[in-house]
Amino acid sequence: MRVRIVLLLAVAGCLAGQPFRESLNRGVQAFKNGQYAAAVDAFLTAVNLEPANETARLYLGTAYMQQYIPGAESPENQAFARNAETAFQSVLGLNSANAVALASLASLNLNMKKFEDARGWYQRLLAVDQGNAEAWYSLGFLAWARWYPAYQEARRGLGMKQEDPGPLPDAPVRAALRAQWMPALDEGISSLARALAVNPEYADAMAYMNLLIRERADLRDTQEEYTSDVAEADRWVQKALEVRKRQSQRREAAPPPPPPPPPPAGNGGASDAPRRIRGSFDLEGPRMISKPAAVYPPEAQQARITGTVKLAVTIGANGRVKSIQVVSGHPFLIKAAVDAVKQYVYVPVRRNGEPIEVLHEEDVYFTLPYQNGGSPPRA
């Protein structure tokens, strides 16, 4: 699952001399440099100077949220989440239809696994932005996240293994699950259909369409209904694989990026070298010395969740990971990816002979064999 952070980075230069604008600009620059604590301080100053300014409060909430690591239980980490929520809520106090604040609160609650709260925020977001494919997709995921524990418990209670075919062999159990969960399944499938209507190549939505329909099959009373649902789920798997293939081919066919600009003129000494440079997905990343594999979370394996977690990593001058920020990823996979990347060791990057920090983006992949052979689309 992709988690997106929206920033409004355009600042009016004509107001640059004002204390509020100076604080806002200082916070934006600190944020761009990955200095989130300094960004928070600057944005707090801006908010105090102009309490009714929505943009400053959005910046503040985003700077707090960028420091939150999903799954980490430390008091400091939880404080980042609470402060982000407070900042975004304050934006809604000024403008209840602010789509950026609504999307941020929905994403934050989703990553905190507060699924009912996230569902409410996505519904509020869609009330002001019906064409938001990611919000529709997220409602589909949330329907699955609410239903799956009960489904898993029922299969386990009936002595069924993960790979055992359905339908569930006990008719009263099937009936009870249908009565409680069929509305959620229908809501999830409908939401994913809306996401695909907006974006017909939304492979992640296809992946969850497969999961919801495949698991709905276990609630059917007849073999014919079960077989029909499984066949439909298989079609969504195939569609997702075809979309992934097309997307991969388009990326491979794209022209290479232009070379980076030359360094600024100077005497070549340490004072001319920037202290930090930014890596790119399009350029070859820093060379790796040690790359421990991520531990696949058992609950993600059981749920057949696969996907990519994107992380923004600050590599210190010594080649060790200095800080990590989550760019996107499935909530069930993020903590495992962060735990693995913390242990990465790189060859130190040098400029003009001096070791420097590098802002680099890492992808951590989680894949597993699909139950019917081949690889599943990434959810």
Sine and cosine of phi, psi and omega as CSV:
sin_phi,cos_phi,sin_psi,cos_psi,sin_omega,cos_omega
0.00,0.00,0.65,-0.76,0.02,-1.00
-0.99,-0.14,0.78,-0.62,0.07,-1.00
-0.96,-0.28,0.94,-0.33,-0.10,-1.00
-0.98,-0.21,0.69,-0.72,0.02,-1.00
-0.95,-0.30,0.86,-0.51,-0.10,-1.00
-0.99,-0.17,0.79,-0.62,0.05,-1.00
-0.81,-0.58,0.65,-0.76,0.09,-1.00
-0.98,-0.21,0.99,-0.17,-0.20,-0.98
-0.99,-0.16,0.11,0.99,0.02,-1.00
-1.00,0.04,0.80,-0.60,-0.03,-1.00
-0.83,-0.56,0.74,-0.68,-0.05,-1.00
-0.95,0.32,0.90,-0.44,-0.06,-1.00
-0.92,0.40,-0.43,0.90,-0.05,-1.00
-0.92,0.38,-0.30,0.96,0.00,-1.00
-0.97,-0.26,0.23,0.97,-0.16,-0.99
-0.89,0.45,-0.36,0.93,-0.04,-1.00
-0.99,0.14,-0.25,0.97,-0.05,-1.00
-0.97,0.24,0.56,-0.83,-0.01,-1.00
-0.84,0.55,-0.67,0.75,0.02,-1.00
-0.87,0.49,-0.76,0.65,-0.05,-1.00
-0.91,0.41,-0.58,0.81,0.05,-1.00
-0.90,0.45,-0.66,0.75,0.02,-1.00
-0.91,0.41,-0.66,0.75,0.00,-1.00
-0.90,0.44,-0.72,0.70,0.02,-1.00
-0.88,0.47,-0.64,0.77,0.01,-1.00
-0.90,0.44,-0.65,0.76,0.03,-1.00
-0.91,0.41,-0.67,0.74,0.02,-1.00
-0.88,0.48,-0.70,0.72,-0.01,-1.00
-0.90,0.43,-0.66,0.75,0.04,-1.00
-0.90,0.45,-0.64,0.77,0.02,-1.00
-0.88,0.47,-0.72,0.69,-0.01,-1.00
-0.88,0.48,-0.50,0.87,0.00,-1.00
-1.00,0.05,0.05,1.00,0.00,-1.00
0.98,0.21,0.25,0.97,-0.01,-1.00
-0.99,-0.14,0.97,0.23,-0.20,-0.98
-0.95,0.30,-0.55,0.83,0.05,-1.00
-0.90,0.43,-0.68,0.73,0.04,-1.00
-0.91,0.42,-0.60,0.80,0.03,-1.00
-0.90,0.44,-0.68,0.74,0.04,-1.00
-0.85,0.52,-0.72,0.69,0.00,-1.00
-0.86,0.51,-0.69,0.72,-0.02,-1.00
-0.93,0.38,-0.66,0.75,-0.01,-1.00
-0.94,0.35,-0.57,0.82,0.09,-1.00
-0.87,0.49,-0.66,0.75,0.05,-1.00
-0.88,0.48,-0.69,0.72,0.00,-1.00
-0.89,0.45,-0.67,0.75,0.02,-1.00
-0.90,0.44,-0.66,0.76,0.02,-1.00
-0.91,0.42,-0.54,0.84,0.00,-1.00
-0.97,0.25,-0.59,0.80,0.01,-1.00
-0.70,-0.72,0.99,0.15,-0.09,-1.00
-0.87,0.50,-0.41,0.91,-0.05,-1.00
-1.00,-0.03,0.15,0.99,-0.03,-1.00
-1.00,0.06,0.92,-0.39,-0.03,-1.00
-0.91,0.42,-0.64,0.77,-0.08,-1.00
-0.88,0.47,-0.69,0.72,0.00,-1.00
-0.88,0.47,-0.64,0.77,0.01,-1.00
-0.94,0.34,-0.57,0.82,0.08,-1.00
-0.89,0.45,-0.70,0.71,0.05,-1.00
-0.85,0.53,-0.71,0.71,-0.04,-1.00
-0.88,0.48,-0.74,0.67,0.01,-1.00
-0.88,0.48,-0.63,0.77,-0.01,-1.00
-0.93,0.36,-0.60,0.80,0.03,-1.00
-0.91,0.42,-0.63,0.78,0.09,-1.00
-0.91,0.41,-0.72,0.70,-0.08,-1.00
-0.90,0.43,-0.54,0.84,-0.01,-1.00
-0.91,0.42,-0.39,0.92,0.00,-1.00
-1.00,0.01,-0.17,0.99,0.00,-1.00
-0.98,0.18,0.76,-0.65,0.04,-1.00
-0.95,-0.32,0.93,-0.37,-0.01,-1.00
-0.83,0.56,0.73,-0.68,0.06,-1.00
1.00,-0.08,-0.33,0.94,0.02,-1.00
-0.98,0.18,0.73,-0.68,-0.14,-0.99
-0.97,-0.25,0.15,0.99,-0.04,-1.00
-0.91,0.42,0.51,-0.86,0.04,-1.00
-0.83,0.55,-0.63,0.78,0.00,-1.00
-0.89,0.46,-0.69,0.73,-0.01,-1.00
-0.91,0.42,-0.68,0.73,0.02,-1.00
-0.90,0.43,-0.53,0.85,0.04,-1.00
-0.91,0.41,-0.61,0.79,0.06,-1.00
-0.85,0.53,-0.70,0.71,-0.01,-1.00
-0.90,0.43,-0.71,0.70,-0.01,-1.00
-0.89,0.46,-0.69,0.73,-0.02,-1.00
-0.91,0.41,-0.61,0.79,0.05,-1.00
-0.89,0.45,-0.71,0.71,0.02,-1.00
-0.86,0.52,-0.70,0.71,-0.01,-1.00
-0.87,0.49,-0.69,0.73,-0.02,-1.00
-0.90,0.43,-0.71,0.70,-0.02,-1.00
-0.93,0.36,-0.59,0.81,0.06,-1.00
-0.89,0.45,-0.59,0.81,0.00,-1.00
-0.92,0.39,-0.52,0.85,0.09,-1.00
-0.90,0.44,-0.69,0.72,0.00,-1.00
-0.92,0.40,-0.43,0.90,0.11,-0.99
-0.91,0.42,-0.46,0.89,0.06,-1.00
-1.00,0.01,-0.55,0.83,-0.05,-1.00
-0.47,-0.88,0.98,-0.19,-0.10,-0.99
-0.93,0.37,-0.22,0.98,-0.01,-1.00
-0.97,-0.26,0.30,0.96,0.00,-1.00
-0.93,0.36,0.94,-0.33,-0.11,-0.99
-0.92,0.38,-0.54,0.84,0.00,-1.00
-0.91,0.41,-0.70,0.71,0.01,-1.00
-0.91,0.42,-0.67,0.74,0.01,-1.00
-0.89,0.45,-0.71,0.71,0.01,-1.00
-0.90,0.43,-0.61,0.79,-0.01,-1.00
-0.93,0.38,-0.67,0.74,0.03,-1.00
-0.91,0.41,-0.63,0.77,0.04,-1.00
-0.89,0.45,-0.73,0.68,-0.01,-1.00
-0.90,0.44,-0.68,0.73,-0.02,-1.00
-0.88,0.47,-0.73,0.68,0.00,-1.00
-0.92,0.40,-0.55,0.83,0.07,-1.00
-0.90,0.44,-0.71,0.71,-0.01,-1.00
-0.94,0.34,-0.37,0.93,0.09,-1.00
-1.00,0.09,-0.01,1.00,-0.04,-1.00
0.88,0.47,0.48,0.88,0.15,-0.99
-1.00,-0.04,0.97,0.24,-0.26,-0.96
-0.92,0.38,-0.63,0.78,0.00,-1.00
-0.92,0.40,-0.66,0.75,0.04,-1.00
-0.90,0.43,-0.68,0.73,0.02,-1.00
-0.87,0.50,-0.68,0.74,0.01,-1.00
-0.85,0.52,-0.69,0.72,0.02,-1.00
-0.89,0.46,-0.65,0.76,0.00,-1.00
-0.93,0.36,-0.63,0.78,0.04,-1.00
-0.91,0.42,-0.60,0.80,0.04,-1.00
-0.91,0.42,-0.63,0.77,0.06,-1.00
-0.91,0.41,-0.63,0.78,0.04,-1.00
-0.88,0.47,-0.69,0.72,-0.02,-1.00
-0.93,0.37,-0.39,0.92,0.07,-1.00
-0.91,0.41,-0.42,0.91,0.02,-1.00
-0.95,-0.33,-0.18,0.98,-0.03,-1.00
-0.54,-0.84,0.99,0.17,-0.07,-1.00
-0.91,0.41,-0.36,0.93,-0.04,-1.00
-1.00,-0.05,0.29,0.96,-0.04,-1.00
-1.00,0.09,0.99,-0.15,-0.07,-1.00
-0.90,0.45,-0.61,0.79,-0.03,-1.00
-0.91,0.41,-0.58,0.81,0.03,-1.00
-0.92,0.40,-0.68,0.74,0.05,-1.00
-0.89,0.46,-0.69,0.72,0.04,-1.00
-0.86,0.50,-0.67,0.74,-0.03,-1.00
-0.90,0.43,-0.60,0.80,0.08,-1.00
-0.90,0.44,-0.59,0.81,0.07,-1.00
-0.90,0.44,-0.70,0.71,0.05,-1.00
-0.88,0.48,-0.68,0.73,-0.05,-1.00
-0.91,0.42,-0.59,0.81,0.09,-1.00
-0.87,0.50,-0.68,0.73,0.03,-1.00
-0.91,0.42,-0.69,0.73,-0.05,-1.00
-0.89,0.45,-0.56,0.83,0.03,-1.00
-0.96,0.29,-0.62,0.79,-0.10,-0.99
-0.99,0.14,-0.56,0.83,-0.22,-0.98
-0.87,0.49,-0.67,0.74,0.01,-1.00
-0.85,0.53,-0.65,0.76,0.02,-1.00
-0.92,0.39,-0.64,0.77,0.04,-1.00
-0.89,0.45,-0.72,0.70,0.00,-1.00
-0.89,0.45,-0.67,0.74,0.00,-1.00
-0.90,0.44,-0.63,0.78,0.00,-1.00
-0.91,0.42,-0.70,0.72,0.02,-1.00
-0.90,0.45,-0.66,0.76,0.01,-1.00
-0.91,0.42,-0.66,0.76,0.00,-1.00
-0.91,0.42,-0.43,0.90,0.02,-1.00
-1.00,-0.03,0.11,0.99,0.03,-1.00
0.96,0.28,0.38,0.92,-0.04,-1.00
-1.00,-0.03,0.64,-0.77,0.10,-0.99
-0.99,0.11,0.26,-0.97,-0.03,-1.00
-0.83,0.56,-0.63,0.78,-0.10,-0.99
-1.00,0.03,-0.07,1.00,-0.04,-1.00
-0.92,0.38,0.72,-0.69,0.02,-1.00
-0.96,0.29,0.34,-0.94,0.04,-1.00
-0.99,-0.14,-0.25,-0.97,-0.04,1.00
-0.93,0.37,0.14,-0.99,0.07,-1.00
-0.86,0.51,0.74,-0.67,-0.16,-0.99
-0.96,0.28,-0.26,0.97,-0.06,-1.00
-0.98,-0.20,0.92,-0.38,-0.08,-1.00
-0.87,0.49,-0.70,0.71,0.03,-1.00
-0.88,0.48,-0.60,0.80,0.04,-1.00
-0.91,0.43,-0.68,0.73,0.03,-1.00
-0.87,0.50,-0.71,0.70,-0.05,-1.00
-0.90,0.44,-0.66,0.75,-0.01,-1.00
-0.91,0.42,-0.68,0.74,0.03,-1.00
-0.91,0.42,-0.65,0.76,0.02,-1.00
-0.87,0.49,-0.71,0.70,-0.04,-1.00
-0.89,0.46,-0.62,0.79,-0.06,-1.00
-0.99,0.10,-0.58,0.81,-0.24,-0.97
-0.89,-0.45,-0.22,0.98,-0.02,-1.00
-0.87,0.50,-0.61,0.79,0.07,-1.00
-0.87,0.49,-0.62,0.78,0.03,-1.00
-0.92,0.39,-0.66,0.75,0.04,-1.00
-0.88,0.47,-0.70,0.71,0.02,-1.00
-0.89,0.46,-0.66,0.75,0.03,-1.00
-0.88,0.47,-0.69,0.73,-0.01,-1.00
-0.90,0.43,-0.71,0.71,0.00,-1.00
-0.90,0.43,-0.66,0.75,0.03,-1.00
-0.90,0.44,-0.66,0.75,0.00,-1.00
-0.91,0.42,-0.66,0.75,0.03,-1.00
-0.91,0.42,-0.60,0.80,0.06,-1.00
-0.89,0.46,-0.62,0.79,0.05,-1.00
-0.91,0.40,-0.64,0.77,0.05,-1.00
-0.88,0.48,-0.66,0.75,-0.02,-1.00
-0.96,0.28,-0.43,0.90,0.09,-1.00
-0.92,0.38,-0.58,0.81,0.04,-1.00
-0.97,0.24,-0.69,0.73,-0.04,-1.00
-0.76,-0.65,1.00,-0.06,-0.07,-1.00
-0.90,0.43,-0.22,0.98,0.01,-1.00
-0.95,-0.33,0.51,0.86,-0.01,-1.00
-0.99,0.12,1.00,0.02,-0.10,-0.99
-0.90,0.44,-0.59,0.81,0.02,-1.00
-0.89,0.46,-0.63,0.77,0.05,-1.00
-0.90,0.44,-0.61,0.79,0.06,-1.00
-0.89,0.45,-0.61,0.79,0.00,-1.00
-0.89,0.47,-0.68,0.73,0.00,-1.00
-0.98,0.21,-0.46,0.89,0.14,-0.99
-0.87,0.50,-0.68,0.73,0.08,-1.00
-0.85,0.53,-0.75,0.67,-0.05,-1.00
-0.89,0.46,-0.74,0.67,-0.06,-1.00
-0.90,0.43,-0.68,0.74,-0.02,-1.00
-0.95,0.32,-0.63,0.77,0.01,-1.00
-0.90,0.44,-0.64,0.77,-0.01,-1.00
-0.98,0.21,-0.52,0.86,0.10,-0.99
-0.87,0.49,-0.52,0.85,0.00,-1.00
-0.84,0.54,-0.54,0.84,-0.03,-1.00
-0.92,0.39,-0.27,0.96,-0.01,-1.00
-1.00,-0.07,-0.03,1.00,-0.05,-1.00
-0.97,0.25,0.47,-0.88,-0.04,-1.00
-1.00,0.00,-0.35,0.94,-0.05,-1.00
-0.85,-0.53,0.43,-0.90,0.03,-1.00
-0.90,0.44,-0.56,0.83,0.00,-1.00
-0.90,0.45,-0.71,0.71,0.02,-1.00
-0.90,0.43,-0.67,0.75,0.02,-1.00
-0.87,0.50,-0.75,0.66,-0.03,-1.00
-0.89,0.46,-0.61,0.79,0.01,-1.00
-0.90,0.44,-0.70,0.72,0.02,-1.00
-0.90,0.43,-0.69,0.73,-0.01,-1.00
-0.89,0.46,-0.64,0.77,0.03,-1.00
-0.90,0.44,-0.64,0.77,0.04,-1.00
-0.91,0.42,-0.68,0.74,0.04,-1.00
-0.87,0.49,-0.67,0.74,0.02,-1.00
-0.88,0.48,-0.59,0.81,0.03,-1.00
-0.91,0.42,-0.61,0.79,0.04,-1.00
-0.93,0.38,-0.59,0.81,0.09,-1.00
-0.86,0.51,-0.74,0.67,-0.03,-1.00
-0.90,0.44,-0.66,0.75,0.03,-1.00
-0.87,0.49,-0.68,0.73,-0.02,-1.00
-0.90,0.44,-0.67,0.74,0.02,-1.00
-0.89,0.45,-0.64,0.77,0.02,-1.00
-0.91,0.41,-0.64,0.77,0.04,-1.00
-0.90,0.43,-0.70,0.71,0.02,-1.00
-0.86,0.51,-0.65,0.76,0.00,-1.00
-0.90,0.43,-0.71,0.70,0.02,-1.00
-0.88,0.47,-0.68,0.73,0.00,-1.00
-0.90,0.44,-0.65,0.76,0.04,-1.00
-0.90,0.43,-0.66,0.75,0.01,-1.00
-0.90,0.43,-0.61,0.79,0.02,-1.00
-0.91,0.41,-0.64,0.76,0.02,-1.00
-0.90,0.44,-0.67,0.74,-0.02,-1.00
-0.92,0.38,-0.50,0.86,-0.03,-1.00
-0.99,0.12,-0.22,0.98,-0.03,-1.00
-0.92,0.39,0.58,-0.82,0.03,-1.00
-0.91,0.42,0.48,-0.88,0.01,-1.00
-0.91,0.41,0.45,-0.89,0.01,-1.00
-0.93,0.36,0.40,-0.92,0.05,-1.00
-0.91,0.41,0.41,-0.91,0.04,-1.00
-0.91,0.42,0.43,-0.90,0.02,-1.00
-0.91,0.41,0.45,-0.89,0.02,-1.00
-0.91,0.42,0.42,-0.91,0.04,-1.00
-0.92,0.39,0.42,-0.91,0.04,-1.00
-0.91,0.42,0.42,-0.91,0.00,-1.00
-0.89,0.45,0.48,-0.88,0.01,-1.00
-0.91,0.42,0.52,-0.86,0.02,-1.00
0.08,-1.00,-0.22,-0.98,-0.06,-1.00
-1.00,0.01,0.07,1.00,0.05,-1.00
0.98,0.19,0.07,1.00,-0.02,-1.00
-0.99,0.13,0.03,-1.00,-0.06,-1.00
-0.89,0.46,-0.49,0.87,-0.05,-1.00
-0.92,0.38,-0.37,0.93,0.00,-1.00
-1.00,0.09,-0.29,0.96,-0.09,-1.00
-1.00,0.09,0.79,-0.62,0.09,-1.00
-0.89,0.45,0.50,-0.87,-0.05,-1.00
-0.97,0.23,-0.34,0.94,-0.07,-1.00
-0.49,-0.87,0.67,-0.74,0.11,-0.99
-0.84,-0.54,0.30,-0.95,-0.06,-1.00
-0.95,-0.32,0.75,-0.66,0.10,-1.00
-0.98,0.19,0.07,-1.00,-0.03,-1.00
-0.59,-0.81,0.51,-0.86,0.11,-0.99
-0.89,0.45,-0.47,0.88,-0.10,-1.00
-1.00,0.08,-0.22,0.97,-0.02,-1.00
-0.93,-0.36,0.43,-0.90,0.01,-1.00
-0.89,0.45,0.77,-0.64,-0.06,-1.00
-0.98,0.20,0.06,-1.00,0.03,-1.00
-0.86,0.51,0.51,-0.86,0.01,-1.00
-0.96,0.28,0.59,-0.81,-0.11,-0.99
-0.99,-0.16,0.67,-0.74,0.14,-0.99
-0.99,-0.14,-0.71,0.70,-0.04,-1.00
-0.66,-0.75,0.76,-0.65,-0.04,-1.00
-0.65,-0.76,0.99,0.16,0.04,-1.00
-0.87,0.49,0.61,-0.79,0.00,-1.00
-0.95,0.32,0.57,-0.82,0.09,-1.00
-0.95,0.32,0.61,-0.79,0.05,-1.00
-1.00,0.09,0.88,-0.48,-0.05,-1.00
-0.93,0.37,0.88,-0.48,0.00,-1.00
-0.86,0.51,0.75,-0.67,-0.04,-1.00
-0.83,0.55,-0.63,0.77,-0.03,-1.00
-0.92,0.38,-0.52,0.86,0.05,-1.00
-0.95,0.33,-0.64,0.77,0.05,-1.00
-0.89,0.46,-0.71,0.70,-0.02,-1.00
-0.88,0.47,-0.57,0.82,-0.02,-1.00
-1.00,0.06,0.02,1.00,0.00,-1.00
0.88,0.48,0.58,0.81,0.02,-1.00
-1.00,0.05,0.80,-0.59,0.11,-0.99
-0.82,-0.57,0.17,-0.99,0.05,-1.00
0.42,-0.91,-0.08,-1.00,-0.04,-1.00
-0.86,-0.50,0.75,-0.67,0.13,-0.99
-0.97,-0.26,0.85,-0.53,0.03,-1.00
-0.99,-0.15,0.78,-0.63,-0.04,-1.00
-0.80,-0.61,0.67,-0.75,0.15,-0.99
-1.00,-0.06,0.89,-0.46,-0.15,-0.99
-0.90,-0.43,0.78,-0.62,0.16,-0.99
-1.00,-0.06,0.90,-0.43,0.02,-1.00
-1.00,-0.10,0.86,-0.51,-0.02,-1.00
-0.94,0.35,0.18,-0.98,-0.01,-1.00
-0.89,0.46,-0.35,0.94,0.02,-1.00
-1.00,0.00,0.07,1.00,0.00,-1.00
1.00,0.06,-0.05,1.00,0.01,-1.00
-1.00,-0.02,0.46,-0.89,0.02,-1.00
-0.95,0.33,0.82,-0.57,-0.04,-1.00
-0.99,-0.11,-0.65,0.76,0.04,-1.00
-0.42,-0.91,0.37,-0.93,-0.02,-1.00
-0.69,-0.72,0.70,-0.71,0.14,-0.99
-0.80,-0.60,0.63,-0.77,-0.02,-1.00
-0.99,0.14,0.79,-0.61,0.09,-1.00
-1.00,-0.06,-0.76,0.64,0.03,-1.00
-0.27,-0.96,0.26,-0.97,0.03,-1.00
0.48,-0.88,0.31,-0.95,0.01,-1.00
-0.94,0.35,0.70,-0.72,-0.02,-1.00
-0.82,0.57,-0.52,0.86,-0.02,-1.00
-0.97,0.22,-0.21,0.98,-0.09,-1.00
-0.94,-0.33,-0.30,0.95,-0.19,-0.98
-0.89,0.46,-0.75,0.66,-0.08,-1.00
-0.88,0.48,-0.65,0.76,0.01,-1.00
-0.89,0.45,-0.62,0.78,0.02,-1.00
-0.92,0.40,-0.70,0.72,0.01,-1.00
-0.89,0.46,-0.69,0.72,0.00,-1.00
-0.87,0.50,-0.61,0.79,0.00,-1.00
-0.95,0.32,-0.72,0.69,-0.09,-1.00
-0.92,0.38,-0.47,0.88,0.07,-1.00
-0.82,0.57,-0.46,0.89,-0.07,-1.00
-1.00,-0.06,-0.06,1.00,-0.02,-1.00
-0.90,0.43,0.55,-0.83,0.10,-1.00
-0.76,-0.65,0.76,-0.65,-0.04,-1.00
-0.91,-0.41,0.33,-0.94,0.20,-0.98
-0.94,0.35,0.82,-0.57,-0.01,-1.00
-0.82,0.57,0.69,-0.72,0.03,-1.00
-1.00,0.03,0.68,-0.74,-0.02,-1.00
-0.83,-0.55,0.55,-0.83,0.15,-0.99
-0.73,-0.68,0.80,-0.61,-0.09,-1.00
0.81,0.58,0.54,0.84,0.05,-1.00
0.99,0.12,-0.07,1.00,-0.05,-1.00
-0.97,-0.26,0.76,-0.65,0.08,-1.00
-0.88,0.47,0.66,-0.75,-0.02,-1.00
-0.72,-0.69,0.29,-0.96,0.14,-0.99
-0.99,0.17,0.50,-0.86,0.02,-1.00
-0.75,-0.66,0.75,-0.66,0.17,-0.98
-1.00,-0.01,0.90,-0.44,-0.16,-0.99
-0.75,-0.67,0.48,-0.88,0.02,-1.00
-0.92,-0.38,0.79,-0.62,-0.02,-1.00
-0.92,-0.39,0.65,-0.76,0.16,-0.99
-0.97,-0.25,0.77,-0.63,0.09,-1.00
-0.92,-0.40,0.86,-0.51,-0.09,-1.00
-0.98,-0.17,0.64,-0.77,0.11,-0.99
-0.82,-0.58,0.91,-0.42,0.01,-1.00
-0.72,-0.69,0.40,-0.92,0.08,-1.00
-0.48,-0.88,0.41,-0.91,0.00,-1.00
-0.88,0.47,0.72,-0.70,0.04,-1.00
-0.97,0.25,0.55,-0.84,-0.15,-0.99
-0.89,0.45,-0.42,0.91,0.01,-1.00
-0.97,-0.24,0.26,0.97,0.00,-1.00
0.99,-0.16,0.50,-0.87,0.01,-1.00
0.99,0.16,-0.26,-0.97,-0.04,-1.00
-0.90,-0.44,0.61,-0.79,0.00,-1.00
-0.99,0.16,0.34,-0.94,0.21,-0.98
-0.91,0.42,0.48,-0.88,-0.03,-1.00
-0.97,0.23,0.77,-0.63,0.00,-1.00
-1.00,-0.09,0.00,0.00,0.00,0.00
